[in-house]
Amino acid sequence: MPDLFSPYTLKDVTLRNRIAMSPMTMYRSTDGLMNDFHLMLLGSRAAGGFGLVFAEQLAVTKDGRTSVSCGGIYDDAQIDGLSRVTSMIKDMGAVAAIQLGHTGRKGSERKPWDGGEQLPPDHPDGWQVVGPSAIPYGGKYKYPVHALSKDEIKAIHASFARAAERALAAGFEWLELHFAHGYLGSSFFSPLANQRTDEYGGSVENRARFHLEALDAVRAVWPERLPLTMRLGSDDLNDAGVQFDDAILAVSMMKEHGLDFADLSIGINTDAMHQVPFDELGFMLDRAARLKRDVGIPVGTSWNLGLPALADKVVRSEVIDLVMLGRPALANPHWPVWAARELERDDPFDLVPEDWSWWLSNLRAHPACVGWPVNNPPAMDKFDGL
Ligand SMILES: Cc1cc2nc3c(=O)[nH]c(=O)nc-3n(C[C@H](O)[C@H](O)[C@H](O)COP(=O)(O)O)c2cc1C
């Protein structure tokens, strides 16, 4: 029976454990480039014991970014910065993963802490957003959406393939398509955003066509020996949107188009969800279990799995193969070390680089002073009145 710290092999790639840092957009790029900030962020999580480390969603076209400060992989000039990141991740013992995406009708935004609103197409930091149909996302997204023509869809798939070639050149070994969270792929899958009457709209088969063609385009250039995965908007939590049964059917078709692993998430194609689950423990787990059972494909998911005992339990029961951690990875670069200690593994420090672990294991220290919380803090009165 595997546990959270069992190695995990998919295709020719083996992770040292089942803990992945989930992709997180950081608004820290200029011209889509990775820089020292990304090297620090991702390198430290690899050094902190994560088995798989995702860079943020990287846009396959310039107008596929969330904001002008977001990362991209639409230009060969972006490969160098990405290569620095992948070699650091590898050097720290983890596998480097990339998430390719296009934000579709949810692009052209300001940074969240500058207000996060969508900018109009004629703003210096804005652009014309695109989608399957000319339907803006309700709420804060108010500018008109350009409905993509079939030729434009083809061009976007070609951009995914070109980005996958750059990802390979930059040293990534795990590739995920971001087709969740209301971005372009997610909006093609959702009847809330996609009201096309051609072969890309209507039935589940048609709404998943964008996904299948993207998989085909990427698989043609991404080696068979490396994992190709997708984060899927598998439920819109709205009666008129994607239902989870749609995802079961779509993923079973994707399996025939080279999908190796499904990273389940929600659609976020509307704010009008009948259940807003964001603070519920492990709220994707029942769907993950069903997908694995019904489709027989390896599955990962995120959303409130940062409790070590829960993460370990759902790997042991084989509900999921990989635990994807977002906020816990931001809050604690050494989450895997902390989890190893909470789960009473023999040597939690064997997860960090030898340069640190040797000292931590061999240099005598007061047990309350190695850098993590203790259950019974020692008395400190002898220091009173010094
Ligand atoms: C700051 C931030 C940025 C995020 N950016 C992305 C992203 O680029 N791509 C993506 O698929 N999910 C993104 N997410 C979602 C996370 O990957 C993750 O799925 C989500 O936070 C739920 O997991 P958690 O409960 O462990 O945080 C982001 C989340 C946060 C907090």
The ligand as an SDF file (V2000), in Angstrom:
LIG
                    3D

 31 33  0  0  0  0  0  0  0  0999 V2000
   -1.8660   32.5900   -5.4310 C   0  0  0  0  0  0  0  0  0  0  0  0
   -2.5180   31.4580   -6.1780 C   0  0  0  0  0  0  0  0  0  0  0  0
   -2.3410   31.3500   -7.5540 C   0  0  0  0  0  0  0  0  0  0  0  0
   -2.9040   30.2820   -8.2600 C   0  0  0  0  0  0  0  0  0  0  0  0
   -2.6250   30.1310   -9.5980 N   0  0  0  0  0  0  0  0  0  0  0  0
   -2.9940   28.9930  -10.2280 C   0  0  0  0  0  0  0  0  0  0  0  0
   -2.5030   28.6860  -11.5200 C   0  0  0  0  0  0  0  0  0  0  0  0
   -1.6710   29.4040  -12.1020 O   0  0  0  0  0  0  0  0  0  0  0  0
   -2.9720   27.5460  -12.1150 N   0  0  0  0  0  0  0  0  0  0  0  0
   -3.8440   26.7100  -11.4720 C   0  0  0  0  0  0  0  0  0  0  0  0
   -4.2350   25.6930  -12.0430 O   0  0  0  0  0  0  0  0  0  0  0  0
   -4.2820   26.9650  -10.2350 N   0  0  0  0  0  0  0  0  0  0  0  0
   -3.8530   28.0550   -9.5900 C   0  0  0  0  0  0  0  0  0  0  0  0
   -4.2110   28.2570   -8.2890 N   0  0  0  0  0  0  0  0  0  0  0  0
   -4.9670   27.2000   -7.5820 C   0  0  0  0  0  0  0  0  0  0  0  0
   -4.0010   26.2590   -6.8380 C   0  0  0  0  0  0  0  0  0  0  0  0
   -3.1300   25.5900   -7.7220 O   0  0  0  0  0  0  0  0  0  0  0  0
   -4.7810   25.2180   -6.0340 C   0  0  0  0  0  0  0  0  0  0  0  0
   -5.4740   24.3920   -6.9040 O   0  0  0  0  0  0  0  0  0  0  0  0
   -5.7530   25.8670   -5.0580 C   0  0  0  0  0  0  0  0  0  0  0  0
   -5.1130   26.8740   -4.3060 O   0  0  0  0  0  0  0  0  0  0  0  0
   -6.3660   24.8300   -4.1180 C   0  0  0  0  0  0  0  0  0  0  0  0
   -5.3710   24.1230   -3.4100 O   0  0  0  0  0  0  0  0  0  0  0  0
   -5.0110   24.4700   -1.8680 P   0  0  0  0  0  0  0  0  0  0  0  0
   -6.2620   24.2700   -1.0630 O   0  0  0  0  0  0  0  0  0  0  0  0
   -3.9320   23.4980   -1.5100 O   0  0  0  0  0  0  0  0  0  0  0  0
   -4.5440   25.8990   -1.8460 O   0  0  0  0  0  0  0  0  0  0  0  0
   -3.6980   29.3410   -7.5870 C   0  0  0  0  0  0  0  0  0  0  0  0
   -3.9180   29.4910   -6.2010 C   0  0  0  0  0  0  0  0  0  0  0  0
   -3.3200   30.5060   -5.5010 C   0  0  0  0  0  0  0  0  0  0  0  0
   -3.5160   30.5930   -4.0050 C   0  0  0  0  0  0  0  0  0  0  0  0
  1  2  1  0
  2  3  1  0
  2 30  2  0
  3  4  2  0
  4  5  1  0
  4 28  1  0
  5  6  2  0
  6  7  1  0
  6 13  1  0
  7  8  2  0
  7  9  1  0
  9 10  1  0
 10 11  2  0
 10 12  1  0
 12 13  2  0
 13 14  1  0
 14 15  1  0
 14 28  1  0
 15 16  1  0
 16 17  1  0
 16 18  1  0
 18 19  1  0
 18 20  1  0
 20 21  1  0
 20 22  1  0
 22 23  1  0
 23 24  1  0
 24 25  2  0
 24 26  1  0
 24 27  1  0
 28 29  2  0
 29 30  1  0
 30 31  1  0
M  END
$$$$
